[in-house]
Amino acid sequence: RMVMHDLRSPLLSISNMSATLTAIDPTTAVGDGEVVEMVGAMATCSELMEHIVSDMLDFERISSGRLVLVRAPFALDVLLRKVRATFAGLAAAKGVDLRVAPLPPELEPAQALVFGDARRIQQCLNNGVSNAIKFTDPGGVVEISATPLLAEEAAAEDEAAGEEGEDAGSASGTDADAEDR
């Protein structure tokens, strides 16, 4: 069910953007900014769906707790714009104003190369934004924002999560780390 929800959102966005492109004046140049933005958003949605299908093919790895997160640098501002582009059509169709808040000074584009699994972060953001649009009344606003987390705060949160994880165990009831030892 979750996978169907994950696929439905970008598919609806592609559908809305293609309907918008179909309604554009035929004399509009392909290089027009609005056309380029919509085609780019459609490509992002298609890429997202491809990743979701790949995840389904790796379901055994996911369900066994062996999903590998790829920690690599990525541009935060680009990721946030991709998320907005993915859902702009859906938000517009519902009458919801979808915004990306300006990055705080510490995360401005020149400095906003962050480390993490961009694909998984985008998947989480997509789910959150999709739900936010779904549960926001027409005329409402959904805003995507980022807040920096200092290394010391991140370490403390990781430590606290580790302690909680030791008490709670894993969702499958096994200790995947112990199996690897």
N, C-alpha and C positions, 0 to 999 in steps of 0.2 A: 504494500500500500504506500509506504514512504517513497519508494522508487517512482511510482506512478505520479505522486505529488511533485517530486523533484523534476520529472520530465514534463509535466503539464505546464508548469510556469514558463520555462523558456519556449515551449511550443506555442503557448498562447501569445507570448511576446512576438514570436516570429509571425504568427498569423495576423496580429494587429499591425505590425510594421509592414507586412506585405500588402495588407488592405490599404494602408496609408499610401504606400508607394504606387499602388494601382490607381489611386484617386488623384495622384499628382498630375498636373498639366503635362501632357506628352512632350511639350517643347522644353521642359525643364532639363537642364544639362545634367548628365550623369555625375559630373564633378561638383554639382551644387552641394553646399555644406550640409544641408538637411538630408539629402540623399546619401551622401557619404557616411553620415552619422548612423542612419538607419541600416545601411548595408553592413557597416561595421558591427552594429549591435546584433544583427541577424547572424553574422559570423561568430560572434561571442556566444550567442545562444546555441548555435549548432555545435560549437566546441564543447560547451557545457554538457549538452546532451550526449556527445560522444564520450566524454569522461564518465558520465553516469552509467552508460552502457558498459564501458570498460570495468567500472566498479562492480556491476552486476556479474560480469564474467569472472571477477575475482572474489565472488561472494564467499567462497570457502575460506580464503585468507582473512576476510573481514570477520566472518562469524567465529573463526578460531582465535581471534585476537592477535593476528600476525600482520595486520595492516602496517605497512611501512610509511611513515610520514617523511616527506622529502623536505629537509630544512635547507632552504636556498634563499639568496637575496632576491627581493622583488620590489618594484616601485608601488608603494601604497596608494599614491594618488591615481595611478593607472588602474589598479584593482578596484578602487571605489568608483571610478568612472565607468568601468565595465559593468559593475553591479547595477549602477544607475541606468546605463544604456539597455541592459537586459530587461529591466522592468518599466522603463519609461512608457512604452506602449500600453502595458497593462494598467499602469497607474492613470494614464490619460483617459483610457476607456472607462475607468471607474470614476473619474473626476477627482482623483487624489493628486495632490502636489507632491512629487517625489524630488527631494533635494539631497545634495551632498554638502555637508557643512564644510567651510574652509578648514584646512588642516591647521592645527596650532603651530606656532613658530618652530617648535622643536621637530615637527614632522613635515615642514614645507618641502615641496618636491625636490629641492636640491639636496636635502638631508633625509628624505623619506625612503631610503633603501632599507628595508627591514628584512629580518630573517624569519622564515617559517615555511609552511607548506601552502603556497598561494592557492593551489587548486582546492585544498580542503577548507581554507579560510573563505574562499569565494563561495564554496558550496554552503557553508554555514551562513554567510551573509545572505546568499540567495534565499535560503529557507526563511531566515528572519524577515527579510524585506517582503517576500511573497506573503507571509502571514500578516505582516503589518499592513500591507495594502488590502488584504482580504478582510481584515477586521477594522479598517478605518472607514468612517462614513464618507460619502462623497462630499467634497469641499474641504476635507481634512488634509493634513500634512504628514508625510513620512520623511524623516530626516536621517541620513546615514552620517555618522560622525566617528572620528577616531580620537583616542586619548592616549598619550604616551604613558608607558609604565616604566618606572625606573628599574634598573637591574636589581637593586636591593629588594624592591617590592615584588618583582617577578620571582626572585629566589625564595622569598618568604611565602608567596602563594604556592610555588611548586612544592616547598617543604610541607606546607599545610595540606595540600592535595595528596601528597604521598602518605602522610599520616592517616588521612581519612581513608585512602585506598587500602592501607594495611588493615584497618578495622573493618572496612566494608567488604573486602575481597573483590574479585572481578565479577562482571555480569554473568559469566558462564559458570562461576563457582569453582574455577581452577586458578592456580597461580601460574600464569604463562611464563613469568621469569624463572620460576622453579623448574618448569619443564625444560627450559633451555639450558639449565646448569648441568 
